[in-house]
Amino acid sequence: MALKACRVCNFLTEERKCPMCGSEDLSLKWKGVVIISDSERSVIAKTMNIAKNGKYAISVE
């Protein structure tokens, strides 16, 4: 099954609904992956407004 990116929070999932924010607005068109393992200390997480650890798309169409 293909990974889809949430257009709201950029979280990558195989589900039909984003498990992070609950949105059903998912896209198969996304670019890049960032894995956040320590959202509290990560500069990238702060820049992307990510509050929870996980796998995220860098950009979503």
TORSE-142704 format. One record per atom (N, C-alpha, C, O): atom name; x negated, y negated, z; residue number from 1. Coordinates in Angstrom, 2 decimals, padded with zeros to 5 digits. Atoms other than C-alpha are relative to their C-alpha. Layout:
N
REC  at       xx       yy       zz    i
REC  CA        X        Y        Z  NUM
...
//
This chain:
61
REC  at       xx       yy       zz    i
REC   N  -000.84   001.18   000.00    1
REC  CA   000.00   000.00   000.00    1
REC   C  -000.89  -001.25   000.00    1
REC   O  -001.93  -001.27   000.66    1
REC   N   000.79   001.21   000.15    2
REC  CA  -001.27  -003.48  -000.88    2
REC   C   000.17  -000.94   001.20    2
REC   O   001.24  -001.03   001.79    2
REC   N  -000.06   001.00  -001.07    3
REC  CA  -002.12  -006.09   001.73    3
REC   C   000.69  -001.25  -000.53    3
REC   O   000.43  -001.68  -001.66    3
REC   N  -000.67   001.25   000.32    4
REC  CA   000.10  -009.15   001.69    4
REC   C  -000.40  -001.03   001.04    4
REC   O  -000.65  -000.71   002.20    4
REC   N   000.37   001.09  -000.91    5
REC  CA  -000.74  -012.52   003.19    5
REC   C   001.24  -000.82   000.34    5
REC   O   002.05  -001.15  -000.54    5
REC   N  -001.10   000.84  -000.46    6
REC  CA   001.73  -014.51   005.24    6
REC   C  -000.27  -001.44  -000.45    6
REC   O  -001.37  -001.97  -000.24    6
REC   N   000.16   001.39   000.46    7
REC  CA   002.28  -017.96   003.72    7
REC   C   000.05  -000.99   001.17    7
REC   O  -000.33  -002.15   001.01    7
REC   N  -000.10   000.88  -001.17    8
REC  CA   002.90  -019.39   007.20    8
REC   C  -001.31   000.00   000.80    8
REC   O  -001.85  -001.06   001.11    8
REC   N   001.16  -000.08  -000.88    9
REC  CA  -000.08  -018.11   009.21    9
REC   C  -001.23   000.67  -000.63    9
REC   O  -002.28   000.76   000.01    9
REC   N   001.09  -000.64   000.76   10
REC  CA  -002.29  -016.34   006.57   10
REC   C  -000.37   001.40   000.49   10
REC   O  -001.34   001.98  -000.01   10
REC   N   000.31  -001.34  -000.50   11
REC  CA  -002.25  -013.04   008.50   11
REC   C   000.21   001.02  -001.10   11
REC   O   001.17   000.92  -001.87   11
REC   N  -000.10  -001.06   001.00   12
REC  CA  -002.84  -009.97   006.30   12
REC   C   000.71   001.21   000.60   12
REC   O   000.38   001.66   001.70   12
REC   N  -000.79  -001.11  -000.50   13
REC  CA  -000.37  -007.12   006.65   13
REC   C   000.50   000.86  -001.15   13
REC   O   000.56   000.41  -002.30   13
REC   N  -000.66  -000.89   000.96   14
REC  CA   001.15  -004.14   004.86   14
REC   C   001.50   000.04   000.25   14
REC   O   002.24   000.66  -000.51   14
REC   N  -001.41   000.00  -000.40   15
REC  CA   004.51  -004.76   006.56   15
REC   C   000.82  -000.92  -000.91   15
REC   O   000.26  -001.67  -001.71   15
REC   N  -000.90   000.88   000.75   16
REC  CA   007.53  -006.51   005.05   16
REC   C   000.23  -001.32   000.72   16
REC   O   000.76  -002.28   000.15   16
REC   N  -000.16   001.18  -000.85   17
REC  CA   007.51  -009.05   007.88   17
REC   C  -001.31  -000.20   000.75   17
REC   O  -001.92   000.76   001.21   17
REC   N   001.26   000.28  -000.68   18
REC  CA   004.50  -010.77   009.44   18
REC   C   000.10   000.34   001.49   18
REC   O   000.97  -000.18   002.18   18
REC   N  -000.04  -000.35  -001.42   19
REC  CA   003.77  -009.20   012.83   19
REC   C  -000.53  -001.12   000.92   19
REC   O  -000.30  -001.09   002.12   19
REC   N   000.54   001.11  -000.81   20
REC  CA   002.02  -012.40   014.00   20
REC   C   001.04  -001.08   000.25   20
REC   O   001.24  -001.52   001.38   20
REC   N  -000.92   001.14  -000.16   21
REC  CA   004.65  -015.06   013.32   21
REC   C   001.46   000.33  -000.32   21
REC   O   002.35  -000.47  -000.05   21
REC   N  -001.36  -000.41   000.29   22
REC  CA   007.71  -013.13   012.13   22
REC   C   000.53  -000.44  -001.35   22
REC   O   001.67  -000.12  -001.71   22
REC   N  -000.44   000.49   001.31   23
REC  CA   007.89  -014.80   008.71   23
REC   C   000.14   001.15  -001.00   23
REC   O  -000.59   002.14  -000.93   23
REC   N  -000.16  -000.96   001.09   24
REC  CA   009.14  -012.81   005.71   24
REC   C  -000.54  -000.57  -001.30   24
REC   O  -000.39   000.05  -002.35   24
REC   N   000.56   000.67   001.18   25
REC  CA   007.43  -015.23   003.29   25
REC   C  -001.44   000.49  -000.20   25
REC   O  -002.39  -000.15   000.25   25
REC   N   001.30  -000.63   000.23   26
REC  CA   004.55  -012.97   002.17   26
REC   C  -000.37  -000.06  -001.47   26
REC   O   000.51  -000.10  -002.34   26
REC   N   000.48   000.09   001.38   27
REC  CA   002.40  -013.12  -000.97   27
REC   C  -001.06   001.06  -000.27   27
REC   O  -001.89   001.37   000.58   27
REC   N   001.05  -000.91   000.46   28
REC  CA   000.33  -010.62  -002.91   28
REC   C  -001.18  -000.78  -000.59   28
REC   O  -002.23  -000.20  -000.87   28
REC   N   001.04   000.85   000.58   29
REC  CA  -001.71  -013.56  -004.28   29
REC   C  -000.71  -000.77   001.10   29
REC   O  -000.21  -001.79   001.60   29
REC   N   000.79   000.64  -001.04   30
REC  CA  -004.39  -014.47  -001.76   30
REC   C  -001.47   000.22  -000.32   30
REC   O  -001.81   001.09  -001.12   30
REC   N   001.44  -000.08   000.25   31
REC  CA  -008.16  -014.96  -001.71   31
REC   C  -000.77  -000.02   001.31   31
REC   O  -000.42  -000.74   002.25   31
REC   N   000.92   000.00  -001.12   32
REC  CA  -010.90  -014.17   000.77   32
REC   C   000.58   000.59   001.27   32
REC   O   001.79   000.56   001.50   32
REC   N  -000.41  -000.59  -001.28   33
REC  CA  -010.80  -012.45   004.14   33
REC   C  -000.90  -000.52   001.11   33
REC   O  -002.12  -000.63   000.95   33
REC   N   000.76   000.35  -001.20   34
REC  CA  -011.84  -013.64   007.56   34
REC   C   000.58   000.85   001.13   34
REC   O   001.79   000.95   001.29   34
REC   N  -000.41  -000.81  -001.13   35
REC  CA  -011.75  -011.36   010.58   35
REC   C  -000.37  -000.74   001.27   35
REC   O  -001.54  -001.03   001.52   35
REC   N   000.21   000.73  -001.25   36
REC  CA  -011.32  -013.12   013.90   36
REC   C   000.03   001.00   001.15   36
REC   O   001.02   001.70   001.36   36
REC   N   000.08  -000.94  -001.12   37
REC  CA  -012.48  -011.12   016.91   37
REC   C   000.01  -000.71   001.36   37
REC   O   000.23  -000.08   002.39   37
REC   N  -000.03   000.78  -001.23   38
REC  CA  -012.69  -013.93   019.49   38
REC   C   000.57  -001.38  -000.33   38
REC   O  -000.18  -002.35  -000.48   38
REC   N  -000.66   001.23   000.45   39
REC  CA  -010.15  -016.62   018.61   39
REC   C  -000.24  -001.19   000.92   39
REC   O  -000.17  -002.34   000.48   39
REC   N   000.21   001.10  -000.94   40
REC  CA  -010.88  -018.66   021.73   40
REC   C  -001.34  -000.70  -000.22   40
REC   O  -001.45  -001.90   000.04   40
REC   N   001.33   000.59   000.17   41
REC  CA  -014.56  -019.22   020.86   41
REC   C  -000.38  -000.23  -001.46   41
REC   O  -001.41  -000.85  -001.73   41
REC   N   000.33   000.09   001.41   42
REC  CA  -014.48  -019.06   017.05   42
REC   C   000.28  -001.38  -000.59   42
REC   O   001.39  -001.89  -000.50   42
REC   N  -000.16   001.28   000.68   43
REC  CA  -015.06  -022.31   015.18   43
REC   C   000.89   000.17  -001.23   43
REC   O   001.71  -000.70  -001.53   43
REC   N  -000.83  -000.27   001.17   44
REC  CA  -013.49  -020.76   012.08   44
REC   C   001.46   000.12   000.40   44
REC   O   002.34  -000.42  -000.29   44
REC   N  -001.38  -000.14  -000.47   45
REC  CA  -010.37  -019.80   014.04   45
REC   C   000.60  -001.37   000.34   45
REC   O   001.75  -001.63   000.01   45
REC   N  -000.49   001.34  -000.34   46
REC  CA  -010.05  -023.34   015.35   46
REC   C   000.26  -000.82  -001.27   46
REC   O   001.27  -001.52  -001.35   46
REC   N  -000.15   000.72   001.26   47
REC  CA  -010.53  -024.79   011.85   47
REC   C   001.24   000.45  -000.76   47
REC   O   001.93  -000.37  -001.37   47
REC   N  -001.15  -000.56   000.72   48
REC  CA  -007.86  -022.47   010.41   48
REC   C   001.27   000.03   000.86   48
REC   O   002.30   000.54   000.42   48
REC   N  -001.13   000.00  -000.95   49
REC  CA  -005.52  -022.98   013.43   49
REC   C   000.48   001.42   000.30   49
REC   O   001.68   001.69   000.31   49
REC   N  -000.31  -001.39  -000.33   50
REC  CA  -005.67  -019.27   014.31   50
REC   C  -000.14   000.18   001.51   50
REC   O  -001.19  -000.11   002.09   50
REC   N   000.01  -000.17  -001.45   51
REC  CA  -004.75  -018.43   017.91   51
REC   C  -000.17   001.45   000.43   51
REC   O  -000.46   001.71   001.60   51
REC   N   000.07  -001.42  -000.37   52
REC  CA  -004.81  -014.61   017.78   52
REC   C  -001.00   000.73  -000.89   52
REC   O  -001.16   000.39  -002.07   52
REC   N   000.96  -000.81   000.75   53
REC  CA  -007.44  -012.09   016.70   53
REC   C   000.71   000.78  -001.09   53
REC   O   001.87   001.16  -000.95   53
REC   N  -000.57  -000.79   001.09   54
REC  CA  -006.89  -010.27   013.41   54
REC   C  -000.69  -000.29  -001.32   54
REC   O  -001.72  -000.96  -001.37   54
REC   N   000.52   000.15   001.35   55
REC  CA  -007.50  -010.20   009.66   55
REC   C   000.88  -001.01  -000.74   55
REC   O   002.09  -000.84  -000.82   55
REC   N  -000.72   001.09   000.64   56
REC  CA  -006.53  -013.35   007.74   56
REC   C  -000.54  -000.29  -001.40   56
REC   O  -001.72  -000.09  -001.67   56
REC   N   000.40   000.47   001.32   57
REC  CA  -006.59  -014.58   004.14   57
REC   C  -000.53  -001.42   000.15   57
REC   O  -000.05  -002.20   000.97   57
REC   N   000.53   001.36  -000.03   58
REC  CA  -008.65  -017.69   003.52   58
REC   C   000.95  -000.95  -000.71   58
REC   O   001.17  -002.07  -000.24   58
REC   N  -001.00   000.80   000.69   59
REC  CA  -006.14  -019.02   000.99   59
REC   C   001.11   000.88  -000.54   59
REC   O   000.87   002.03  -000.93   59
REC   N  -001.19  -000.75   000.44   60
REC  CA  -002.64  -017.92  -000.01   60
REC   C   000.73  -000.85  -001.04   60
REC   O   000.94  -002.05  -000.84   60
REC   N  -000.78   000.70   001.04   61
REC  CA  -000.75  -018.83  -003.20   61
REC   C   001.47   000.23   000.21   61
REC   O   002.29  -000.27  -000.55   61
//
